[in-house]
């Protein structure tokens, strides 16, 4: 199962488009800060934090792309080993001729796992990448299973439900949420945590890029949908919380035995959910 006590941090900052050297140095600095000031064991960074997000063409995105075995990831592996910390950080990834919006999960023992964003808005980098092949992912880590969704995927309940059903006790969400996206921090993070009875750690960016102003508000939310920590809208900062992941293993809510009992996973009527997998019409509705 992995360890139950986990100190997770969200490191909110302003990545610079194309400037991988700057972004890597910032990731290193914030990781060391999270470890030193908070005792962080896992640090979550924004979506595309290594490369930036608001590319104007596929060629631009390809020019900034990293590879799993490339120098940027190797540099961060060294960081994880030196600080005895895990990090989750996003980038444009090149695999053969394909580009992906990828989150790399790196651990101190040298393991590197990837999740490739599968729900893609027509926006920025996501206009030029290949969709990932899983709806929400799970990393098998030293902490047990950790779920992963990226930015826009927060709007799809199924993307978070699948990792939860697979045993994830924490779901992380690297994101690039611009102005107009406050509903993500106001409602969606709390709903995904509460409906799945899991902890949730979201990390957004700040600053301006490609005509967008990003709203920060990175959060750590408990399994009842209570916000434990939240960043402001503009500052580069680190928030952290120590979580008892074992509290997420019981999906039942027993108020008064025999009178008020909620079995949130067992009461699911999965036998009625077949239409969710049906082929929709061109607008996404069921025929």
N, C-alpha and C positions, 0 to 999 in steps of 0.2 A: 504493500500500500504506500510505503514511503513515510517520511516524517510528518507528524501532525502539526507541529508549531512552525509557522513560516512567517518571516518578516518580509513583506513585499513592498516595493517602492515604485512610484510613478515619477519619472524624471521628465518634466515638461520644459521644452526649450524651443528655440527658433532655428531649425535647420536651414542651411543656405543652399539654394539650388546649384547643382554642379560642383560645389566646393566640398568634396569628400574629405579632404585633409582637415578642414575646419570642423566638420561634423564629427569626425572620428575623435578629434582632440576633445570636443565638447562631451561626447559620450563617455570618454575615459574620465574626464574631470567629474562629471555628475555621478558616474558609477562609484568612484572613490569617495565622493561626498556622501552618497547614500549608505555606503558601508561604514564609513567613519562616524557619521552623525546619527545613524539610525540602526546600525547593525543589520542592514539589508542583506538578505540571502538571494533575492530575486529582484532585478530592476527592469521595469518595463519602459520602453521608449516609444515615441510616436511612430506612426506609419511613415515609411520611406524616410526615416530619420537620417540614414547614411547618405542618401542621394538627393533629397528633395522630391517634390511631387508634381509641381505644375509645369510639366514639359509641354511644349507646343507641337512637337512632332515625334514620330517614332524614332527618327534618327537621333534627336536630342536625348531621348530616354536611353537608347542603346549606347550612346556615348558615355553615359554616367553609370551604366550597369555594372554590377559586381557578380562574381561567381562564388559558389559555395567553397571552393578551394583556393580562392584568390587572396591577395595580400590584405585586403580590408578585413575579411573574416578571420584570417590567421592572426591579425593584429588584435582583434577582439577576443580571440581564443586565449591569447597570451594574457590579456587583461583579466579574463575570468579565472584563469589559473593563478595568477598573482594575487588576486583579491579574494579568492575562494568564494566567488559569487556567480550566479547565473544571470544572464541578460536575455531579453527578448527585444529585438530591434529590427525595423523594417528597411527595405531597400528595393530598388529595381534589380531583378536578378536575370541574368542571361543564361539560358540553357540551350545549347545548340544555336538554332536560329530563332528561338522563342524568347520572349520577354514575359516576366511574371512580376506581380506586385507581391513580394514575399516577406514574411517575417521569419527571421532566423532565431532559433532558441539555442543558446550556447551555454554549456556547463563546464565547471572547473576541470572535469576529467577529460575534456577534449571533444565530447560529443557535440555534434551540431545537427539539429533537426530543423526542418522547414515546413511552413504552411503557406500555401499560395492562395491568395484571395480569389473567391469563386463568384461572388455577387458583385458585379461591376457596374457602377454608374457611368454615364457618358460624361466624363469629367477628368481633366488633368491626365495623369499617368494612365488611368484606367481605360482611356480610349485606345491605348496602343498595346495592351498586354493580353495574353492568353488567359482565359479563366482557369482557376484551379479545378481539381476534379473531386473535391470533397466539400460538403456543405458544413462549414465549421470543422475544426480539427481538434485533435488531442495529441499533446506531447507526453510521452512516457518519461518522467523525470525522477530525480532523486527525491522529490517531494510527493511522488505519486502522479496521477494523471492530472494534467492542467489543460483546460480547454482554451481554444483560440478562435476569435473572430476578428475581422478587420473592418473598422470604420462603418461603411454603409451596411455591412452585414448585421449590425445591431438592429436594423429595422425588420429583420426576418426572424420571427420566433423560432423557426425550425433550426436555424443555424446555431443557436445557443442550446436548444433542446437536445440535439444529437450528442454533443460532447458531455452534457450532463447525464444523459441516459447511459453513456459509456463509462461513467464513473468519475468524471472530472469534479473536483470539489472547489476549484477556483477557475474562473474564466477570465482571460485577459483580452483587452481590446486596444491595440495600437490604432490610433485614428488621426485624421487630419480634418477637423470639423470647423468650417468657416462660419462667419456671421450668418444668422438664419437657422443655425442648428442647435439652439439652446434646448429644444425638446429632447435631444439625445441625453443631455445631462440632467434635465428636469424630470424626465419620465422613463426613457427607454433603459438606461442602465439599471435603475431601481427595479423596473418590471422584470428584466431578464434575471436579475439576482433573485428576486422574490419568487417568481413563478417556478424557478428551478431549484430553489433552496441551496444556492451556491454563493460563495464570495465572488466579487467582480472587481477587477482593477482595470480602469480605462486610463489611457495616456494620450492626451491631445497635444498639439503644438500651439505655439503662439507666433506672433509676427505677421508679416505680409509677404505674399508670394504670388506672382502671376495674376495680380488684380484681386486676390482674395485676402481678407483679414481673418485670421484664425482666433478662436475664442477661448482657448485654454480649457479651464474647468475640468482638468483631470481629476478622477475620483477613485476612491476605494469604498466599496459598498458591501454591507454584510448580507447574509442570506435571508434577512427579513426585509430587505430593500432600504435599510437605513444607511445614509451616507456617513461613513466614519471619518473621512478626510476629503477635502476638495481644494484645488488650487484656484487662484484668481484668474482673471481673463487675460492678463498681459505679462505677468512676470515669469522668468525662468526660475524654476524652483523644484524641489523634491519633497514629496509627501510619502509617508510610510506608515504601515500598521502591522502589528503582529497578530496573525490570524490563527485560530485553532481550527484546523481543517476538519477535525473529527466531528465538529458540530454539524457538518453538512452531510454526514452519512445517513442520518435519520430524516427521512422525507415525510414523516407522519407528524401531525399536530393533534395532540390529545388534550382537549380542554377538560371536560368532565367525562371520565370513562363511562361508556354506555349511553351518554347523552350528546356529547359533542366530540366527534372523532373525524379527522380529515386525513385521508391517505392519498397524498398528492400525486404519487407515481402510480400506485396500484389502482386508483380510481379513474385513471385515464381509460377512455373507451377507444383503444387503438383499433378495435374491430370496426369502428365507424369512420376511421380517418382515411380510408382508401381514396376518396376523392382528392386528397392532397397530392397524390401521385399520378392523377389522371392528366392527360395531355390537354392543356388549356387552349382557348382560341387565341387569336393574334393580339388581343388586348390583355391576356392573362387570366380571363375568366373561364370557369368551367362551362363546357357545352351543355 
